[in-house]
Amino acid sequence: MRKLTLAGLVAVAMTLAFAAHGAPSVKSQDKYANNSGVKIHYVVEGKGPLVVLVHGFPDYWATWKPLMATLSAAGYRVAAMDTRGYNLSDKPQGVAAYAMPNLIGDIDAVIKAEGQTSTILIGHDWGAAISWQTVLTRPDLVNKLVIMAVPHPAGMARELATNKDQQSNSQYARDFQKEGSEKNLTAERLASMANKDPAEKAGYVEAFKRSDFAAMMNYYRANYPKITPGEPPPPAQTYPSIKVPVLVIHGMKDTALNAAGHAGTWNYVAADSTILMIPSAGHFVQHDAQDLVDRTIKDWLNARRKN
């Protein structure tokens, strides 16, 4: 039996470590995009087709750390945003600054900052609402869409108009729309809502201390449907057909958004549509069912990958 050299032993050890723990972590980089003078912070890692990740309330870019690691290791360039008002992104004042066209413009700015014309777009909560509106109003920006929690706007409008359970569950949003609602928020309270991992708590608290609570509420004031239970619903809106593949992931224990809102989503998608319902997960499905969510997204994207 030949003796192993020191170099050989090191190589064997590295091979065993790689097999046990997978690929070494990819170094992330902080970057900024500019949308008409509003700077949007994002963290990027990996090489390959661009994936833009958009968080919701209350959250920041780090909600996507596990998915970023999974997708960057699979050969994707992953950019996780701090949406305006949050953490290291700019915090413009006033409700109008948070109107949907501005939020879509922030997505566009990140895509352009990465030297691309379109992206795989993944969103949760408000990030999902922004992602739906991006593919509907700027379809040129999106080549694949992954949604967590928030139904297609047509499904959301239907549930708010007809589903008493959803109307009740949306009371928090109506409360957020009220003047001064931000005074009830603290960084610690928001951190406890967003992530249950003790190792991540300090990062969340610091991120929310850097954030603007009024800005968080302005997402609701500017964009959440103003429907009062018992009032006649507004006229039904028509939506353009979505021409790209869509994956919807929903935690069925979500107490803010009912699973029923996703029924009929396929009627608004001309490409293939996939819906994954996870009975054990709640609103923060990317944490509650992390392994399943990350594996599903990676496999779904790889099955539709062209390069």
Contacts in CASP RR format, 6 or more apart in sequence:
PFRMAT RR
TARGET T0000
AUTHOR 0000-0000-0000
METHOD contacts of the structure
MODEL  1
MRKLTLAGLVAVAMTLAFAAHGAPSVKSQDKYANNSGVKIHYVVEGKGPL
VVLVHGFPDYWATWKPLMATLSAAGYRVAAMDTRGYNLSDKPQGVAAYAM
PNLIGDIDAVIKAEGQTSTILIGHDWGAAISWQTVLTRPDLVNKLVIMAV
PHPAGMARELATNKDQQSNSQYARDFQKEGSEKNLTAERLASMANKDPAE
KAGYVEAFKRSDFAAMMNYYRANYPKITPGEPPPPAQTYPSIKVPVLVIH
GMKDTALNAAGHAGTWNYVAADSTILMIPSAGHFVQHDAQDLVDRTIKDW
LNARRKN
4 12 0 8 1.000
18 24 0 8 1.000
22 73 0 8 1.000
23 73 0 8 1.000
25 69 0 8 1.000
26 45 0 8 1.000
26 46 0 8 1.000
26 69 0 8 1.000
26 72 0 8 1.000
26 73 0 8 1.000
27 45 0 8 1.000
28 43 0 8 1.000
28 44 0 8 1.000
28 45 0 8 1.000
28 68 0 8 1.000
29 43 0 8 1.000
29 44 0 8 1.000
29 45 0 8 1.000
30 41 0 8 1.000
30 42 0 8 1.000
30 43 0 8 1.000
30 88 0 8 1.000
31 41 0 8 1.000
31 42 0 8 1.000
31 43 0 8 1.000
31 44 0 8 1.000
31 79 0 8 1.000
31 113 0 8 1.000
32 39 0 8 1.000
32 40 0 8 1.000
32 41 0 8 1.000
32 42 0 8 1.000
32 113 0 8 1.000
33 39 0 8 1.000
33 40 0 8 1.000
33 42 0 8 1.000
33 106 0 8 1.000
33 109 0 8 1.000
33 110 0 8 1.000
33 112 0 8 1.000
33 113 0 8 1.000
34 40 0 8 1.000
34 109 0 8 1.000
34 113 0 8 1.000
35 102 0 8 1.000
35 105 0 8 1.000
35 106 0 8 1.000
35 108 0 8 1.000
35 109 0 8 1.000
37 90 0 8 1.000
38 84 0 8 1.000
38 89 0 8 1.000
38 90 0 8 1.000
38 92 0 8 1.000
38 97 0 8 1.000
38 102 0 8 1.000
38 106 0 8 1.000
39 89 0 8 1.000
39 90 0 8 1.000
40 81 0 8 1.000
40 82 0 8 1.000
40 83 0 8 1.000
40 84 0 8 1.000
40 89 0 8 1.000
40 90 0 8 1.000
40 106 0 8 1.000
40 109 0 8 1.000
40 110 0 8 1.000
41 61 0 8 1.000
41 81 0 8 1.000
41 82 0 8 1.000
41 87 0 8 1.000
41 88 0 8 1.000
41 89 0 8 1.000
42 52 0 8 1.000
42 61 0 8 1.000
42 79 0 8 1.000
42 80 0 8 1.000
42 81 0 8 1.000
42 82 0 8 1.000
42 110 0 8 1.000
42 113 0 8 1.000
43 61 0 8 1.000
43 68 0 8 1.000
43 79 0 8 1.000
43 80 0 8 1.000
44 77 0 8 1.000
44 78 0 8 1.000
44 79 0 8 1.000
44 80 0 8 1.000
44 114 0 8 1.000
45 68 0 8 1.000
45 72 0 8 1.000
45 77 0 8 1.000
45 78 0 8 1.000
46 72 0 8 1.000
46 75 0 8 1.000
46 76 0 8 1.000
46 77 0 8 1.000
46 78 0 8 1.000
47 72 0 8 1.000
47 75 0 8 1.000
47 77 0 8 1.000
48 75 0 8 1.000
48 76 0 8 1.000
48 77 0 8 1.000
49 75 0 8 1.000
49 76 0 8 1.000
49 77 0 8 1.000
49 120 0 8 1.000
49 305 0 8 1.000
49 307 0 8 1.000
50 76 0 8 1.000
50 77 0 8 1.000
50 79 0 8 1.000
50 111 0 8 1.000
50 114 0 8 1.000
50 116 0 8 1.000
50 118 0 8 1.000
50 119 0 8 1.000
50 120 0 8 1.000
51 71 0 8 1.000
51 76 0 8 1.000
51 77 0 8 1.000
51 78 0 8 1.000
51 79 0 8 1.000
51 119 0 8 1.000
51 120 0 8 1.000
51 121 0 8 1.000
51 122 0 8 1.000
51 301 0 8 1.000
52 79 0 8 1.000
52 81 0 8 1.000
52 107 0 8 1.000
52 110 0 8 1.000
52 111 0 8 1.000
52 119 0 8 1.000
52 120 0 8 1.000
52 121 0 8 1.000
52 122 0 8 1.000
53 61 0 8 1.000
53 64 0 8 1.000
53 67 0 8 1.000
53 68 0 8 1.000
53 78 0 8 1.000
53 79 0 8 1.000
53 80 0 8 1.000
53 81 0 8 1.000
53 122 0 8 1.000
53 123 0 8 1.000
54 81 0 8 1.000
54 83 0 8 1.000
54 107 0 8 1.000
54 121 0 8 1.000
54 122 0 8 1.000
54 123 0 8 1.000
54 124 0 8 1.000
54 126 0 8 1.000
54 127 0 8 1.000
54 128 0 8 1.000
54 130 0 8 1.000
54 131 0 8 1.000
55 61 0 8 1.000
55 63 0 8 1.000
55 64 0 8 1.000
55 80 0 8 1.000
55 81 0 8 1.000
55 82 0 8 1.000
55 83 0 8 1.000
55 86 0 8 1.000
55 123 0 8 1.000
55 124 0 8 1.000
55 125 0 8 1.000
55 126 0 8 1.000
55 127 0 8 1.000
56 63 0 8 1.000
56 83 0 8 1.000
56 123 0 8 1.000
56 124 0 8 1.000
56 125 0 8 1.000
56 126 0 8 1.000
56 127 0 8 1.000
56 128 0 8 1.000
57 125 0 8 1.000
57 126 0 8 1.000
57 216 0 8 1.000
57 219 0 8 1.000
58 185 0 8 1.000
58 190 0 8 1.000
58 191 0 8 1.000
58 193 0 8 1.000
58 194 0 8 1.000
58 208 0 8 1.000
58 216 0 8 1.000
59 86 0 8 1.000
59 124 0 8 1.000
59 125 0 8 1.000
59 194 0 8 1.000
60 82 0 8 1.000
60 86 0 8 1.000
60 87 0 8 1.000
60 204 0 8 1.000
60 207 0 8 1.000
60 208 0 8 1.000
60 211 0 8 1.000
61 80 0 8 1.000
61 81 0 8 1.000
61 82 0 8 1.000
61 87 0 8 1.000
62 80 0 8 1.000
62 200 0 8 1.000
62 203 0 8 1.000
62 204 0 8 1.000
62 207 0 8 1.000
63 80 0 8 1.000
63 124 0 8 1.000
63 194 0 8 1.000
63 195 0 8 1.000
63 284 0 8 1.000
63 286 0 8 1.000
63 287 0 8 1.000
64 78 0 8 1.000
64 80 0 8 1.000
64 286 0 8 1.000
66 286 0 8 1.000
66 290 0 8 1.000
66 294 0 8 1.000
67 78 0 8 1.000
67 122 0 8 1.000
67 286 0 8 1.000
67 293 0 8 1.000
67 294 0 8 1.000
67 297 0 8 1.000
68 78 0 8 1.000
68 80 0 8 1.000
70 294 0 8 1.000
70 295 0 8 1.000
70 297 0 8 1.000
70 298 0 8 1.000
71 78 0 8 1.000
71 294 0 8 1.000
71 297 0 8 1.000
71 298 0 8 1.000
71 301 0 8 1.000
72 78 0 8 1.000
74 298 0 8 1.000
74 301 0 8 1.000
74 302 0 8 1.000
76 120 0 8 1.000
76 301 0 8 1.000
77 114 0 8 1.000
79 110 0 8 1.000
79 114 0 8 1.000
79 119 0 8 1.000
81 89 0 8 1.000
81 106 0 8 1.000
81 107 0 8 1.000
81 110 0 8 1.000
82 88 0 8 1.000
82 89 0 8 1.000
82 207 0 8 1.000
83 89 0 8 1.000
83 103 0 8 1.000
83 106 0 8 1.000
83 126 0 8 1.000
83 127 0 8 1.000
83 130 0 8 1.000
84 90 0 8 1.000
84 91 0 8 1.000
84 92 0 8 1.000
84 97 0 8 1.000
84 98 0 8 1.000
84 102 0 8 1.000
84 103 0 8 1.000
84 106 0 8 1.000
84 215 0 8 1.000
85 91 0 8 1.000
85 92 0 8 1.000
85 211 0 8 1.000
85 212 0 8 1.000
85 215 0 8 1.000
85 216 0 8 1.000
86 207 0 8 1.000
86 211 0 8 1.000
86 212 0 8 1.000
86 215 0 8 1.000
86 216 0 8 1.000
87 207 0 8 1.000
87 208 0 8 1.000
87 210 0 8 1.000
87 211 0 8 1.000
88 210 0 8 1.000
91 211 0 8 1.000
91 212 0 8 1.000
91 215 0 8 1.000
92 98 0 8 1.000
92 215 0 8 1.000
93 214 0 8 1.000
94 214 0 8 1.000
94 218 0 8 1.000
95 218 0 8 1.000
95 221 0 8 1.000
95 222 0 8 1.000
96 222 0 8 1.000
97 215 0 8 1.000
97 218 0 8 1.000
98 215 0 8 1.000
98 218 0 8 1.000
98 219 0 8 1.000
98 221 0 8 1.000
98 222 0 8 1.000
98 223 0 8 1.000
99 222 0 8 1.000
99 223 0 8 1.000
100 130 0 8 1.000
100 133 0 8 1.000
100 222 0 8 1.000
100 223 0 8 1.000
101 137 0 8 1.000
103 130 0 8 1.000
103 133 0 8 1.000
103 219 0 8 1.000
103 223 0 8 1.000
104 130 0 8 1.000
104 133 0 8 1.000
104 134 0 8 1.000
104 137 0 8 1.000
104 138 0 8 1.000
104 141 0 8 1.000
107 119 0 8 1.000
107 121 0 8 1.000
107 130 0 8 1.000
107 131 0 8 1.000
107 134 0 8 1.000
107 138 0 8 1.000
107 141 0 8 1.000
108 138 0 8 1.000
108 141 0 8 1.000
110 119 0 8 1.000
111 117 0 8 1.000
111 118 0 8 1.000
111 119 0 8 1.000
111 141 0 8 1.000
117 140 0 8 1.000
117 141 0 8 1.000
118 140 0 8 1.000
118 141 0 8 1.000
118 142 0 8 1.000
118 143 0 8 1.000
119 141 0 8 1.000
119 142 0 8 1.000
119 143 0 8 1.000
120 142 0 8 1.000
120 143 0 8 1.000
120 144 0 8 1.000
120 145 0 8 1.000
120 146 0 8 1.000
120 301 0 8 1.000
121 131 0 8 1.000
121 134 0 8 1.000
121 135 0 8 1.000
121 141 0 8 1.000
121 142 0 8 1.000
121 144 0 8 1.000
121 145 0 8 1.000
121 146 0 8 1.000
122 131 0 8 1.000
122 145 0 8 1.000
122 146 0 8 1.000
122 148 0 8 1.000
122 297 0 8 1.000
123 130 0 8 1.000
123 131 0 8 1.000
123 146 0 8 1.000
123 147 0 8 1.000
123 148 0 8 1.000
124 148 0 8 1.000
124 149 0 8 1.000
124 150 0 8 1.000
124 284 0 8 1.000
124 285 0 8 1.000
124 286 0 8 1.000
125 148 0 8 1.000
125 149 0 8 1.000
125 150 0 8 1.000
125 283 0 8 1.000
126 150 0 8 1.000
126 219 0 8 1.000
127 150 0 8 1.000
128 147 0 8 1.000
128 148 0 8 1.000
128 149 0 8 1.000
128 150 0 8 1.000
129 150 0 8 1.000
129 223 0 8 1.000
131 142 0 8 1.000
131 145 0 8 1.000
131 146 0 8 1.000
131 147 0 8 1.000
132 145 0 8 1.000
132 147 0 8 1.000
132 150 0 8 1.000
132 152 0 8 1.000
132 153 0 8 1.000
133 153 0 8 1.000
134 141 0 8 1.000
134 142 0 8 1.000
135 141 0 8 1.000
135 142 0 8 1.000
135 145 0 8 1.000
135 242 0 8 1.000
135 244 0 8 1.000
136 153 0 8 1.000
136 239 0 8 1.000
136 240 0 8 1.000
136 242 0 8 1.000
139 240 0 8 1.000
139 242 0 8 1.000
139 243 0 8 1.000
139 244 0 8 1.000
142 244 0 8 1.000
143 244 0 8 1.000
144 244 0 8 1.000
144 245 0 8 1.000
144 246 0 8 1.000
144 247 0 8 1.000
144 301 0 8 1.000
144 304 0 8 1.000
145 242 0 8 1.000
145 244 0 8 1.000
145 245 0 8 1.000
145 246 0 8 1.000
145 247 0 8 1.000
146 246 0 8 1.000
146 247 0 8 1.000
146 248 0 8 1.000
146 249 0 8 1.000
146 297 0 8 1.000
146 300 0 8 1.000
147 246 0 8 1.000
147 247 0 8 1.000
147 248 0 8 1.000
147 249 0 8 1.000
148 248 0 8 1.000
148 249 0 8 1.000
148 250 0 8 1.000
148 285 0 8 1.000
148 286 0 8 1.000
148 293 0 8 1.000
149 249 0 8 1.000
149 250 0 8 1.000
149 251 0 8 1.000
149 254 0 8 1.000
149 256 0 8 1.000
149 257 0 8 1.000
149 283 0 8 1.000
149 285 0 8 1.000
150 156 0 8 1.000
150 257 0 8 1.000
151 159 0 8 1.000
151 257 0 8 1.000
151 261 0 8 1.000
151 262 0 8 1.000
151 265 0 8 1.000
152 239 0 8 1.000
152 261 0 8 1.000
152 262 0 8 1.000
152 264 0 8 1.000
152 265 0 8 1.000
152 268 0 8 1.000
153 237 0 8 1.000
153 239 0 8 1.000
154 236 0 8 1.000
154 237 0 8 1.000
154 239 0 8 1.000
154 268 0 8 1.000
155 261 0 8 1.000
155 262 0 8 1.000
155 263 0 8 1.000
155 264 0 8 1.000
155 265 0 8 1.000
156 225 0 8 1.000
156 257 0 8 1.000
156 261 0 8 1.000
157 225 0 8 1.000
157 233 0 8 1.000
157 234 0 8 1.000
157 236 0 8 1.000
157 237 0 8 1.000
158 261 0 8 1.000
159 166 0 8 1.000
159 258 0 8 1.000
159 260 0 8 1.000
159 261 0 8 1.000
160 166 0 8 1.000
160 167 0 8 1.000
160 170 0 8 1.000
160 225 0 8 1.000
160 227 0 8 1.000
160 233 0 8 1.000
161 227 0 8 1.000
161 233 0 8 1.000
162 233 0 8 1.000
163 258 0 8 1.000
163 260 0 8 1.000
163 261 0 8 1.000
164 229 0 8 1.000
165 258 0 8 1.000
166 257 0 8 1.000
166 258 0 8 1.000
166 260 0 8 1.000
166 261 0 8 1.000
167 227 0 8 1.000
167 229 0 8 1.000
168 229 0 8 1.000
169 255 0 8 1.000
169 256 0 8 1.000
169 257 0 8 1.000
169 258 0 8 1.000
170 224 0 8 1.000
170 227 0 8 1.000
170 256 0 8 1.000
172 256 0 8 1.000
173 220 0 8 1.000
173 224 0 8 1.000
174 228 0 8 1.000
175 181 0 8 1.000
176 217 0 8 1.000
176 220 0 8 1.000
176 221 0 8 1.000
176 224 0 8 1.000
177 217 0 8 1.000
177 220 0 8 1.000
177 221 0 8 1.000
177 224 0 8 1.000
177 226 0 8 1.000
180 214 0 8 1.000
180 217 0 8 1.000
181 217 0 8 1.000
182 213 0 8 1.000
182 214 0 8 1.000
182 216 0 8 1.000
182 217 0 8 1.000
183 213 0 8 1.000
185 213 0 8 1.000
185 216 0 8 1.000
187 204 0 8 1.000
187 205 0 8 1.000
187 206 0 8 1.000
187 208 0 8 1.000
187 209 0 8 1.000
187 211 0 8 1.000
188 205 0 8 1.000
190 204 0 8 1.000
190 208 0 8 1.000
191 201 0 8 1.000
191 203 0 8 1.000
191 204 0 8 1.000
191 205 0 8 1.000
191 208 0 8 1.000
192 201 0 8 1.000
194 204 0 8 1.000
194 284 0 8 1.000
195 201 0 8 1.000
195 204 0 8 1.000
195 284 0 8 1.000
195 287 0 8 1.000
196 287 0 8 1.000
197 287 0 8 1.000
227 233 0 8 1.000
227 234 0 8 1.000
239 268 0 8 1.000
241 268 0 8 1.000
241 269 0 8 1.000
241 270 0 8 1.000
242 268 0 8 1.000
242 269 0 8 1.000
242 270 0 8 1.000
242 271 0 8 1.000
243 270 0 8 1.000
243 271 0 8 1.000
244 271 0 8 1.000
245 269 0 8 1.000
245 271 0 8 1.000
245 272 0 8 1.000
245 273 0 8 1.000
245 274 0 8 1.000
245 304 0 8 1.000
246 265 0 8 1.000
246 269 0 8 1.000
246 271 0 8 1.000
246 272 0 8 1.000
246 273 0 8 1.000
246 274 0 8 1.000
247 273 0 8 1.000
247 274 0 8 1.000
247 275 0 8 1.000
247 276 0 8 1.000
247 296 0 8 1.000
247 297 0 8 1.000
247 300 0 8 1.000
248 262 0 8 1.000
248 265 0 8 1.000
248 273 0 8 1.000
248 274 0 8 1.000
248 275 0 8 1.000
248 276 0 8 1.000
249 276 0 8 1.000
249 278 0 8 1.000
249 285 0 8 1.000
249 293 0 8 1.000
249 296 0 8 1.000
249 297 0 8 1.000
250 257 0 8 1.000
250 259 0 8 1.000
250 262 0 8 1.000
250 275 0 8 1.000
250 276 0 8 1.000
250 277 0 8 1.000
250 278 0 8 1.000
250 285 0 8 1.000
251 259 0 8 1.000
251 277 0 8 1.000
251 278 0 8 1.000
251 279 0 8 1.000
251 280 0 8 1.000
251 281 0 8 1.000
251 282 0 8 1.000
251 283 0 8 1.000
251 285 0 8 1.000
251 288 0 8 1.000
251 289 0 8 1.000
252 259 0 8 1.000
252 277 0 8 1.000
252 278 0 8 1.000
252 279 0 8 1.000
252 280 0 8 1.000
252 281 0 8 1.000
252 282 0 8 1.000
253 279 0 8 1.000
253 280 0 8 1.000
253 281 0 8 1.000
253 282 0 8 1.000
253 283 0 8 1.000
253 288 0 8 1.000
254 281 0 8 1.000
254 282 0 8 1.000
254 283 0 8 1.000
254 285 0 8 1.000
255 282 0 8 1.000
255 283 0 8 1.000
256 283 0 8 1.000
257 283 0 8 1.000
259 277 0 8 1.000
262 275 0 8 1.000
262 277 0 8 1.000
265 273 0 8 1.000
265 275 0 8 1.000
266 273 0 8 1.000
266 275 0 8 1.000
274 300 0 8 1.000
276 296 0 8 1.000
278 285 0 8 1.000
278 288 0 8 1.000
278 289 0 8 1.000
278 292 0 8 1.000
278 293 0 8 1.000
280 288 0 8 1.000
280 289 0 8 1.000
281 288 0 8 1.000
281 289 0 8 1.000
282 288 0 8 1.000
285 293 0 8 1.000
286 293 0 8 1.000
286 294 0 8 1.000
END
